[in-house]
Amino acid sequence: MRSGVTSYVETSRLQPGATSGPDTIRCKFVVIERQGELALVVGPVDRFPYHADLVDRFCTDQGIASSWVKRPDHVEIHESGVRIIGGGHVRIERGKRKMVLSGTSRAYGPFPSDHVKHLVATDTFFGSYAVTVQ
């Protein structure tokens, strides 16, 4: 299964030695399956306070038919073969080079840890970070 991370976190903030911004970056993420491919969509809470904000942005960027069911909590995808399979939170500790993926999305439910572990093992977004999936 092909997979990848769509990150709305500024990559310059994740690089070793980055000095701008806080040492801990709090993010949300959703896992979206599209015709057998997985996408982990991640963004900082200060720009994406709800998981639905991530879904809306990803769908807009990818040209996927979707609409708000209940703003700001829930976006529904209308395209066949595309579904949201859960969400959670990411705590990025830049100084310690650690990321922790945990929690659940109230709108979309818990994330499938096996899929997320696959993404962690195969995507360069996680780079030189030690990653824990809880």
C-alpha positions, 0 to 999 in steps of 0.5 A, a space after each residue: 500500500 502506498 502512503 505518505 504524509 501531507 504536512 502543513 507544519 513549516 519544514 524549517 521549524 522541524 530541521 535540526 538546529 531550528 531556532 524559530 518558534 517554541 520548542 514544543 509544537 502541538 499538532 493534530 492529524 487525520 488518516 485518510 484512505 484514498 483508493 488504497 493509498 494512505 495519507 497522514 495529514 498533519 498541521 499545527 493546532 494554532 492553524 488547525 484547531 479542529 481535525 475537520 480543518 485538516 480534512 477541509 484543507 486536504 480535500 481542497 488541495 487534492 480536489 476531493 469533493 467534500 462539505 462542512 456538516 457541522 462547522 467547525 467540527 465535521 467535514 464529510 467527504 463525498 468522493 467514492 473511494 475516499 474515507 477518513 479512518 481516524 485522527 489524533 494528536 502529535 507532540 513534537 519536541 524539537 530539542 529532544 528530537 521526539 514526536 509522540 502520536 496519540 489520542 483520538 479525534 472526537 469527530 473521526 474516532 481513533 486512528 489505526 495504529 498499525 497504519 500510522 506505524 507504517 507511515 512512521 516507518 516509511 515517510 521522510 516527514 519523521 526524519 531524524 526524530 524518535 517517534 512513539 505511537 501510543 
